[in-house]
């Protein structure tokens, strides 16, 4: 049975979480072009940390899984405008789109 994130993650208990994600079917996370994919994962983590109220304290790319140490910053998100919250995926965007995507090269900086 699935449990909503609102019930799993409670910033009043702890703001620090160790997250692990694994590949399926014994596949390798880094694949053939290991350095390119490793750089892509690092860059993507930076991008996601910029648009969310989560700070990445550390991570480890292994052959078939990834470890993340993250800190929740709910106080940061409380000060965001609605436009900024839509960008972070915390509010549905107008028109029923549930995740706002900013094209590469455009600014993610909203008030």
Helices and strands as residue ranges (DSSP letters): H 5-8, E 16-22, H 34-51, E 54-61, E 65-72, H 74-78, H 82-87
